[in-house]
Every structure is written in structure tokens, then in C-alpha cells.
Amino acid sequence: MTQTAKIPDPARKMLGFDNVELHYDHVYALKGVSIELFEGETVALIGANGAGKSSILRAITGLRKITSGSISYMGERLDGTPAADIVRKGIAMVPEGRRVFPLMSVKDNLLMGAFTRTDKAGIDQTLESVLTRFPRLKERFHQQASTLSGGEQQMMVIGRALMAKPKLLLLDEPSLGIAPKLVQDIARAIVSISRDEGVSVLLVEQNSRMALSISSRAYALSTGQVVLSGASKDLINDDRIKAAYLGGDL
């Protein structure tokens, strides 16, 4: 399932963090973070709880205002843009903990992802594509979201994000609390979304083994700083990564 790292083309740079700092009250969550993501890439952010991974996603989506530095998207300054406009620019996020609408049906949860779209025929086509990608959702289409398993809910929120037809998909801990077999299904879906639909992916994961196996490049964070970066196929064999994140030899 491992993706082959591509040589990034600077002209196709999609997302850039330049020396970004972010803090909550007086505690710094990000300290001078610089990362890049190019069109068509899947890039993983790995690290322990509190390393700053999710703070990067919150900064991208406008949920947290950065203290200094800059964020660019498709060559334009992104930080300071209202959250709703960020979605319209083609960025969709799958939050940690799934965040479903529990009393709504699977169908209505999915359609919530298309709230910025007005092309009914296109919405119907995207919905059919999501149901083809996740057959379990088709089987449970009219069920209340609260009746789904954790893994099925995760599929649903990924599908909901895809309903926005994003160019960049942000995934925050998609394997958290999911049964191992469904983790494999979700990992395969992430690879497929990137490969078949040309969606770039920024993946935040504590499951470093899974993240490195499906990404082309990765950044390892610790206490709000990037401590290692490179091709995922190299990092998965790096002794420092093994010791810190993979629990020893693979």
C-alpha cells in the first residue's frame, strides 16, 4: 500500500507554512513550523499527543488564528481567510472524533458536506461516487448516524468531506478508536481518493506505521516543532522514527 514519493514540482506547490507560530493563551502549540504540500501528494504529520499536529489543521481551516508567520494555498495568502471561504477554496477537513450529526440519517449527514455547492446534478454524481467508494454507507443510507459503528461513522465523515469536492483533504486521526480491520479499509480508501480523484491529502495520525505506509512524505513533530522530515519510505526505516513512534523494529 506504500505510495512512491514523487519529486515535488515547485510550480505545483499547493500548501505552504512559513515559520508559523500559534499559541493557546500563553502556551505555544506551534513554534516556527515550516511545511509544504504539493498537488497530488499525501503528506503525513506524525507525533505524540500535544505535538502540534492538529494545531496545524486548525490553523489551515481558520479555526485558530496564527501568532506569526504565514500560510499560503495555491499561491495566495490563506491565514486570515474566514472558515467558510476556506471550504469554498477547495479545502475540506475530517475532524478528530468524527463529529457526526447523530440524529440525522447517513444520507443527510453526507449532504451536509455539499452545503457550499449549488450544482444539484453534480451533487448527485458526487453522492453516488461516495456510496460506490463506501458500500457500507449505501447499505445504511437511511439509518440514523448514531446506529453506525465507529468505523462506519469514520467512513461517513470522510464521505461528507468528499461531498464538497475538495482539492485538499485534511484528515485528523482517522484511525482513532477504529477496529483494526476497518483501519485497513480506511487506509485503502485514503490511497484511492488521492490516486483516483487527484485529491491532495494532509494526514494527521498517531498510528505512525499506517501514516507512513500510505503517504509519500512526512513530517515528525515534537512539542510544536518539526524534528524530522523526508520521504515516508525512508522515515519508516529510520531508527529515530522507529524508536520514538513505531515501538522498535518493524
Backbone torsions as a table, in degrees:
resi	resn	phi	psi	omega
1	MET	NA	-10.6	-176.3
2	THR	-61.9	134.3	177.7
3	GLN	-85.1	149.6	176.4
4	THR	-85.1	128.7	179.9
5	ALA	-69.4	128.7	177.0
6	LYS	-91.3	154.7	173.3
7	ILE	-79.4	113.9	-175.6
8	PRO	-60.6	137.2	175.2
9	ASP	-96.3	113.5	-176.8
10	PRO	-53.9	-28.5	-179.4
11	ALA	-71.6	-16.0	-177.9
12	ARG	-109.2	25.7	177.7
13	LYS	-67.1	125.7	-177.7
14	MET	-98.8	-47.9	-173.8
15	LEU	-129.8	137.2	177.0
16	GLY	-140.7	133.3	170.0
17	PHE	-106.9	129.1	178.9
18	ASP	-122.3	99.7	174.8
19	ASN	54.2	48.4	-174.4
20	VAL	-80.8	134.5	171.7
21	GLU	-122.2	144.9	-179.5
22	LEU	-149.5	139.7	178.1
23	HIS	-139.3	154.2	172.9
24	TYR	-107.1	113.2	-172.4
25	ASP	56.2	-114.8	-178.6
26	HIS	-107.5	10.1	-178.9
27	VAL	-104.0	124.7	179.6
28	TYR	-79.7	128.3	176.9
29	ALA	-97.3	-32.1	177.4
30	LEU	-130.7	132.8	-176.5
31	LYS	-126.1	91.8	176.0
32	GLY	66.4	43.7	-177.2
33	VAL	-82.3	130.0	174.2
34	SER	-127.2	121.2	177.0
35	ILE	-140.1	162.6	177.3
36	GLU	-136.3	151.0	172.1
37	LEU	-140.9	131.7	-177.7
38	PHE	-107.1	156.7	-177.4
39	GLU	-54.3	133.6	177.1
40	GLY	86.0	-4.4	-178.6
41	GLU	-86.0	154.2	161.2
42	THR	-113.7	117.5	-178.1
43	VAL	-116.0	132.6	-178.9
44	ALA	-103.5	142.8	169.9
45	LEU	-113.5	116.3	-177.5
46	ILE	-118.0	158.9	-180.0
47	GLY	151.7	168.8	-178.1
48	ALA	-74.7	172.0	172.8
49	ASN	-55.3	135.8	178.7
50	GLY	82.4	6.5	-178.6
51	ALA	-75.5	-20.0	-179.9
52	GLY	113.3	2.6	-176.0
53	LYS	-61.3	-53.5	-178.2
54	SER	-67.1	-28.7	178.0
55	SER	-63.5	-32.5	176.6
56	ILE	-63.2	-44.0	179.6
57	LEU	-66.1	-39.8	179.3
58	ARG	-64.5	-34.6	177.6
59	ALA	-68.6	-41.7	179.8
60	ILE	-61.7	-43.4	-174.1
61	THR	-85.1	0.5	177.7
62	GLY	80.6	8.8	179.3
63	LEU	-75.8	-21.7	175.4
64	ARG	-133.6	135.0	179.3
65	LYS	-84.5	131.2	-179.6
66	ILE	-76.5	153.9	-178.3
67	THR	-84.0	-39.7	178.1
68	SER	-158.7	172.3	-174.5
69	GLY	88.3	-167.5	-179.4
70	SER	-148.6	154.9	175.4
71	ILE	-123.7	129.6	178.3
72	SER	-119.7	150.5	178.0
73	TYR	-142.2	122.2	-179.3
74	MET	53.0	39.6	175.4
75	GLY	82.6	1.8	-179.2
76	GLU	-118.9	150.8	177.8
77	ARG	-65.6	129.0	-176.6
78	LEU	-104.5	-37.5	-175.9
79	ASP	-63.4	138.7	-175.8
80	GLY	95.3	-8.6	178.3
81	THR	-79.3	134.8	177.1
82	PRO	-58.0	146.4	-174.4
83	ALA	-56.8	-42.2	-178.5
84	ALA	-63.5	-36.2	178.7
85	ASP	-70.5	-30.7	177.7
86	ILE	-64.2	-40.5	175.8
87	VAL	-61.7	-42.9	-179.2
88	ARG	-65.4	-23.7	177.8
89	LYS	-77.3	-8.7	176.3
90	GLY	107.5	23.7	178.1
91	ILE	-114.1	124.2	178.3
92	ALA	-126.0	144.0	-176.5
93	MET	-122.6	138.1	170.6
94	VAL	-104.6	107.0	-172.2
95	PRO	-74.6	158.8	173.5
96	GLU	-63.2	141.6	177.1
97	GLY	82.6	7.2	171.0
98	ARG	74.9	-47.9	174.7
99	ARG	53.6	56.9	178.3
100	VAL	-84.5	165.6	169.2
101	PHE	-93.8	96.2	-164.5
102	PRO	-64.0	-30.8	-176.0
103	LEU	-91.0	-3.2	178.7
104	MET	-95.3	157.2	178.9
105	SER	-72.2	165.0	174.3
106	VAL	-56.7	-45.2	179.9
107	LYS	-55.0	-50.8	-176.0
108	ASP	-69.0	-34.3	174.4
109	ASN	-60.1	-45.3	-179.9
110	LEU	-63.4	-44.4	-177.2
111	LEU	-66.0	-24.4	176.2
112	MET	-59.7	-27.2	-179.9
113	GLY	-69.8	-16.9	-177.8
114	ALA	-100.4	22.3	-172.6
115	PHE	-64.7	-20.8	179.6
116	THR	-90.8	-2.5	-175.6
117	ARG	-101.9	151.2	177.7
118	THR	-124.2	-2.0	-177.8
119	ASP	-86.0	91.9	-173.0
120	LYS	-57.8	-43.7	-179.8
121	ALA	-63.0	-39.7	178.8
122	GLY	-67.3	-38.6	177.8
123	ILE	-62.5	-44.4	179.1
124	ASP	-61.5	-39.5	-179.8
125	GLN	-67.0	-42.4	178.5
126	THR	-65.0	-40.1	179.0
127	LEU	-61.0	-43.4	178.7
128	GLU	-63.4	-37.5	178.2
129	SER	-64.8	-41.4	179.0
130	VAL	-63.9	-42.8	-179.0
131	LEU	-68.9	-31.0	175.3
132	THR	-69.3	-39.8	-180.0
133	ARG	-69.2	-36.1	-178.7
134	PHE	-122.3	81.9	-176.4
135	PRO	-57.8	-28.9	178.5
136	ARG	-60.1	-34.7	179.9
137	LEU	-69.6	-33.4	177.6
138	LYS	-66.4	-38.8	179.1
139	GLU	-65.9	-30.3	-174.7
140	ARG	-111.1	23.6	-169.8
141	PHE	-52.9	-39.0	-176.1
142	HIS	-103.3	5.6	177.4
143	GLN	-76.6	154.0	173.3
144	GLN	-68.6	137.3	-174.6
145	ALA	-59.0	-31.1	-178.6
146	SER	-66.2	-16.4	-178.8
147	THR	-86.4	-6.3	-178.8
148	LEU	-81.3	153.6	173.0
149	SER	-71.0	168.8	179.2
150	GLY	-58.6	-42.5	179.8
151	GLY	-66.0	-39.1	178.7
152	GLU	-67.5	-38.1	176.3
153	GLN	-64.0	-37.2	177.9
154	GLN	-64.6	-41.6	175.4
155	MET	-58.9	-40.2	-177.2
156	MET	-65.8	-41.8	-178.2
157	VAL	-73.8	-29.0	172.0
158	ILE	-66.3	-44.4	176.5
159	GLY	-60.3	-40.0	178.3
160	ARG	-60.5	-42.0	177.8
161	ALA	-64.6	-38.4	-179.6
162	LEU	-67.5	-23.8	178.6
163	MET	-62.5	-20.5	177.5
164	ALA	-81.6	-2.8	-175.9
165	LYS	52.0	60.2	-176.5
166	PRO	-74.8	155.2	168.2
167	LYS	-90.8	-29.7	-179.9
168	LEU	-129.3	124.0	-179.8
169	LEU	-109.1	124.8	178.0
170	LEU	-103.7	124.6	-177.1
171	LEU	-119.8	120.4	-178.0
172	ASP	-107.8	103.3	177.1
173	GLU	54.1	56.8	-178.0
174	PRO	-66.3	-17.8	-179.4
175	SER	-93.7	-2.8	-173.8
176	LEU	-63.9	122.8	176.5
177	GLY	70.6	20.5	-176.6
178	ILE	-106.8	142.1	176.9
179	ALA	-60.0	143.5	-175.1
180	PRO	-52.2	-40.4	-178.7
181	LYS	-64.9	-39.7	-179.8
182	LEU	-73.9	-26.4	173.5
183	VAL	-59.6	-42.5	178.2
184	GLN	-62.7	-41.4	179.4
185	ASP	-63.1	-42.3	-179.3
186	ILE	-68.4	-39.4	176.9
187	ALA	-60.4	-44.8	178.3
188	ARG	-62.8	-37.8	179.3
189	ALA	-64.2	-40.0	179.3
190	ILE	-62.5	-44.7	177.6
191	VAL	-60.3	-44.5	-178.4
192	SER	-65.0	-41.4	179.8
193	ILE	-60.6	-43.7	179.8
194	SER	-67.8	-45.9	-175.0
195	ARG	-71.9	-47.9	-171.4
196	ASP	-85.3	-30.9	-175.7
197	GLU	-108.2	-3.1	178.1
198	GLY	67.7	23.6	179.5
199	VAL	-86.0	129.1	174.3
200	SER	-77.1	147.4	-173.7
201	VAL	-131.1	131.4	169.2
202	LEU	-113.6	113.7	-169.8
203	LEU	-110.9	118.6	173.5
204	VAL	-97.9	125.9	-175.1
205	GLU	-150.8	136.2	166.2
206	GLN	-84.5	-23.4	175.4
207	ASN	-77.6	80.5	-172.4
208	SER	-63.4	-34.8	-179.6
209	ARG	-61.1	-47.2	178.7
210	MET	-65.2	-45.3	-177.0
211	ALA	-60.2	-44.2	-178.9
212	LEU	-71.4	-25.7	-178.2
213	SER	-77.2	-20.2	-176.9
214	ILE	-115.9	2.6	-179.5
215	SER	-108.1	161.8	177.2
216	SER	-92.9	-37.2	176.0
217	ARG	-135.6	164.6	-178.3
218	ALA	-151.1	154.6	172.5
219	TYR	-122.9	131.7	174.7
220	ALA	-101.3	128.5	-177.8
221	LEU	-113.5	149.5	173.5
222	SER	-148.3	129.4	-179.9
223	THR	44.1	47.5	173.3
224	GLY	79.7	12.0	-179.4
225	GLN	-132.5	149.3	173.5
226	VAL	-78.2	122.1	-178.6
227	VAL	-107.4	-22.5	176.8
228	LEU	-151.2	148.7	174.6
229	SER	-154.0	158.8	178.3
230	GLY	156.4	-170.8	177.1
231	ALA	-65.1	136.0	-176.5
232	SER	-60.8	-36.6	-178.7
233	LYS	-65.0	-25.6	175.7
234	ASP	-83.6	-41.9	-177.4
235	LEU	-65.8	-33.7	-178.2
236	ILE	-66.4	-18.9	177.9
237	ASN	-106.3	5.6	-179.3
238	ASP	-79.9	127.7	-176.9
239	ASP	-60.0	-33.2	179.7
240	ARG	-67.9	-39.2	177.7
241	ILE	-69.3	-42.0	178.4
242	LYS	-58.5	-45.3	-176.5
243	ALA	-69.2	-39.6	-173.2
244	ALA	-84.8	-34.6	-169.5
245	TYR	-125.5	-18.6	-173.9
246	LEU	-111.7	2.5	175.5
247	GLY	69.0	37.0	177.7
248	GLY	100.0	-159.8	-175.7
249	ASP	-65.0	147.3	176.8
250	LEU	-77.2	NA	NA
